[in-house]
Amino acid sequence: MDGTKQPGVERAGADAKRRRVANSRIPRKVWALIIGLSALSLVVPLLLRVFVLEAFQIPAGSMYPSLLIGDHVFITKWGHGCEECAPERGAVFVLRYPGSTTDYVKRVIALPGDSLVVDRGVPVINGWKAPRCPLGHARVAEADGRELGYEFFVEFLSGNAYVVVHEDERDDGVQGPYQVGPNEAWVLGDNRMNSSDSRSWGDGKGAGVPWKNFHGPVRALWMPLERAGSFGAGPPKLPESAAAFAPQLERCLAAAPSLAESTPPRR
């Protein structure tokens, strides 16, 4: 033979090469699936953020001991401005005070039509004082290196139980009365003597937050992992600084007032 390839051999080689190339290609349907899944991985988190969930980090200690500086929480998006969407007393919300660009995390205390007085840190709603159960006293190391003393209490409001603190040697006296206007709520921090909230807003005269400024209720604590879990459901969780109060907390919860007994009267 003279080394020249025969036509049949050439065609067979070309066909084999085309089959190898075709077999190496990813089918169009598979490519479409890959592109679709990639797009979903980008779009779904955005949709969740816009319509369902949003993440926030706690910047300050005004909600101690319920939430600590640096905690990461999820909120659920919330309908605004309608009577059936009124925030619940005792629930914790992320919100924005009117005229501010800062997001706050606070507990809803009073609703439209309520008269609110804060008597040395204790809410008095329509003349009714929120029931409490003392837990004890502890000294707590602050982020700035100081050590402060706190009195710990379980407070009960509209069926919700949560822990609040009063800093030693601080007494805010009697604040109010404040009148809650339509379509707004008044909010407080759980660290009652160290919180910028409805008592200090409004140029120091006190102010409520319109419902449209409530981003949504805190539903879950997701970081740090050792404290992760649902938020607002079940008994309150004590931080490590107050772990010694666990037995007394159980006793307080066992003797908790009923829903009717922990709900303020209407005006």
C-alpha positions in Angstrom: 0.0 0.0 0.0 1.2 3.5 -0.7 0.1 5.0 2.7 -2.8 7.0 1.2 -6.0 6.6 3.2 -8.9 5.1 1.4 -12.2 7.1 1.2 -14.2 4.6 3.3 -11.6 4.7 6.0 -11.6 8.5 6.1 -15.4 8.6 6.4 -15.3 6.0 9.2 -12.7 8.1 11.1 -14.7 11.3 10.6 -17.9 9.7 11.8 -16.1 8.3 14.9 -14.7 11.8 15.7 -18.2 13.4 15.3 -19.7 10.8 17.7 -16.9 11.5 20.3 -17.6 15.3 20.1 -21.4 14.8 20.3 -21.0 12.5 23.3 -18.8 15.0 25.0 -21.4 17.8 24.7 -23.8 18.5 27.5 -27.4 18.3 26.1 -29.3 21.6 25.8 -31.9 20.5 28.3 -29.2 19.9 30.9 -27.7 23.3 30.3 -31.1 24.9 30.7 -31.5 23.0 34.0 -28.1 24.2 35.2 -28.8 27.8 34.2 -32.3 27.7 35.8 -31.0 26.3 39.1 -28.2 28.9 39.2 -30.8 31.7 38.6 -33.0 30.3 41.4 -30.1 30.2 43.8 -29.8 34.0 43.2 -33.4 34.9 43.0 -34.8 32.9 45.9 -32.7 34.5 48.6 -33.7 37.9 47.2 -37.4 37.0 47.2 -37.1 35.7 50.8 -35.5 38.9 51.9 -38.1 41.1 50.1 -41.2 39.2 51.0 -40.6 36.6 53.8 -37.4 36.7 55.9 -34.7 39.3 56.7 -31.6 39.0 58.9 -30.5 41.6 61.4 -27.6 41.9 63.9 -28.2 43.3 67.3 -26.0 46.4 67.6 -26.5 47.4 71.2 -27.4 46.2 74.7 -30.9 47.7 75.1 -32.6 44.3 74.7 -30.3 42.5 77.3 -30.9 39.8 78.6 -33.3 38.6 75.8 -30.8 39.6 73.0 -27.1 40.2 73.3 -24.8 42.5 71.4 -23.7 40.7 68.2 -26.7 38.3 68.1 -28.0 37.5 64.6 -31.8 37.2 64.3 -34.3 36.5 61.6 -37.6 38.5 61.3 -40.6 37.6 59.2 -42.0 40.4 57.0 -45.1 41.9 58.4 -48.2 43.6 57.0 -48.5 47.2 58.0 -51.1 49.7 58.9 -54.3 47.7 59.3 -56.2 46.9 62.5 -55.8 43.1 62.0 -52.1 43.6 61.7 -51.6 45.4 64.9 -48.4 44.3 66.7 -48.9 42.1 69.8 -48.1 43.4 73.2 -45.0 41.7 74.5 -43.6 40.8 71.1 -40.2 41.9 69.9 -40.0 43.8 66.6 -37.3 45.3 64.4 -38.5 48.8 63.6 -37.4 52.3 62.5 -38.2 55.4 64.4 -39.7 58.1 62.2 -37.1 60.4 60.8 -34.3 58.0 61.7 -32.2 55.9 59.4 -31.4 53.5 62.3 -33.2 50.2 62.8 -34.1 49.4 66.4 -35.1 46.2 68.2 -37.7 46.8 70.9 -40.6 45.1 72.7 -44.1 46.3 72.1 -45.7 47.5 75.3 -48.7 49.7 74.5 -51.2 49.9 71.7 -53.6 52.6 70.3 -55.8 54.1 72.9 -53.6 53.0 75.8 -52.4 55.3 78.5 -48.8 54.3 79.5 -46.8 55.2 82.6 -43.3 53.6 83.2 -42.9 53.5 87.0 -39.2 52.8 87.7 -39.0 50.6 84.7 -42.3 48.8 85.2 -45.0 49.4 82.6 -48.4 50.7 83.9 -51.0 50.4 81.1 -54.4 52.0 81.7 -53.7 52.0 85.4 -52.7 48.3 85.4 -49.2 47.4 86.4 -47.5 44.5 84.5 -47.0 41.6 86.9 -43.5 40.5 87.7 -41.5 37.8 89.5 -38.0 38.5 90.8 -35.1 36.3 89.8 -32.2 37.7 91.6 -29.1 40.0 91.3 -26.0 39.4 89.2 -22.9 41.4 88.2 -22.4 41.3 84.5 -19.2 42.1 82.4 -20.0 44.7 79.8 -18.5 44.9 76.3 -16.6 48.0 77.3 -14.9 46.2 80.2 -17.0 47.6 82.9 -18.9 45.4 85.4 -22.5 46.4 86.2 -25.0 45.0 88.7 -28.5 44.1 87.5 -31.7 43.0 89.2 -33.4 40.4 87.0 -37.2 39.9 86.7 -39.7 37.9 84.7 -42.3 40.2 83.3 -45.7 39.0 82.0 -47.7 40.9 79.3 -50.6 39.5 77.3 -49.6 35.9 77.7 -45.9 36.6 77.0 -43.2 36.0 79.5 -39.7 37.6 79.2 -36.8 38.6 81.3 -36.0 42.3 82.0 -33.2 43.9 84.0 -32.8 47.1 86.1 -29.3 48.5 86.5 -28.1 49.1 90.0 -28.0 52.7 91.2 -30.2 53.9 88.4 -33.7 55.1 88.9 -35.6 56.7 86.1 -38.5 57.6 88.4 -42.0 57.8 87.0 -42.2 58.5 83.3 -45.4 59.6 81.7 -48.3 59.4 81.4 -48.1 58.9 77.6 -51.1 58.5 75.3 -50.8 56.1 72.4 -52.2 57.4 69.2 -54.0 55.6 66.3 -52.0 53.1 64.2 -48.9 53.3 66.4 -47.3 51.3 69.3 -45.1 52.3 72.1 -42.0 50.2 72.7 -39.4 49.6 75.4 -36.1 47.8 75.7 -35.8 44.9 78.2 -32.7 46.7 79.6 -35.1 49.2 81.1 -32.6 51.8 82.4 -30.3 51.6 79.3 -32.6 51.9 76.3 -33.3 54.5 73.7 -37.0 53.9 73.1 -40.5 55.5 73.1 -39.7 57.2 76.4 -36.9 59.3 75.0 -38.0 59.7 71.4 -39.9 62.8 70.2 -37.2 65.2 71.4 -37.4 63.6 74.8 -41.1 64.0 75.2 -41.9 60.4 74.2 -43.3 59.1 71.0 -44.8 56.0 69.5 -43.9 54.2 66.3 -46.3 54.1 63.3 -47.2 50.5 62.3 -45.8 51.1 58.8 -42.3 51.5 60.5 -42.4 48.0 61.9 -40.2 45.7 59.7 -41.4 42.5 61.4 -41.3 40.4 64.5 -38.1 38.6 65.6 -38.8 34.8 65.0 -35.4 33.1 65.4 -31.9 33.6 66.8 -29.5 31.9 64.4 -26.1 33.1 65.7 -24.2 32.3 67.8 -24.9 28.7 67.3 -24.8 27.8 71.0 -27.9 30.1 71.6 -29.6 29.4 68.3 -33.2 28.5 68.2 -36.8 30.0 67.9 -37.4 33.3 69.6 -40.5 34.2 71.6 -41.8 30.7 71.6 -41.6 28.7 74.9 -40.0 29.9 78.1 -37.5 32.7 78.0 -33.8 31.7 77.7 -31.3 33.1 80.2 -27.9 34.3 79.1 -24.8 32.7 80.6 -24.5 35.7 83.0 -27.8 34.8 84.6 -27.6 30.9 84.3 -27.8 30.6 88.1 -31.4 31.9 88.0 -32.7 28.9 86.1 -34.4 27.2 89.1 -36.1 30.5 90.1 -37.2 31.1 86.5 -38.9 27.7 86.5 -40.7 28.6 89.8 -41.8 32.0 88.3 -43.1 30.4 85.2 -44.9 27.7 87.1 -46.7 30.5 89.0 -47.3 32.7 85.9 -50.5 34.7 85.7 -53.2 33.6 83.2 -53.7 35.3 79.9 -56.5 37.3 81.4 -54.4 38.3 84.4 -51.5 39.4 82.3 -53.6 41.5 79.8 -54.2 45.1 80.6 -57.8 46.4 80.7 -59.1 48.5 77.8 -59.7 52.2 78.3 
